[in-house]
Amino acid sequence: MPHTAVLLAAVSEDQGPGDTLRVVLLVALVGAALLAWFLLRGYRNDDNND
């Protein structure tokens, strides 16, 4: 975890927060999509739960 903070700090020093925010937003969107898939797959009805 500390390595990630150092890497993000180094990136933000060089080019401002734009790239860092872009990476954080991308990771958040991918994480939200995976979480939604994981939660919603339990609601499938395959007729195997009789």
Secondary structure, 3 states (H helix, E strand, C coil): CHHHHHHHHHHHHHHCHHHHHHHHHHHHHHHHHHHHHHHHHHHCCCCCCC
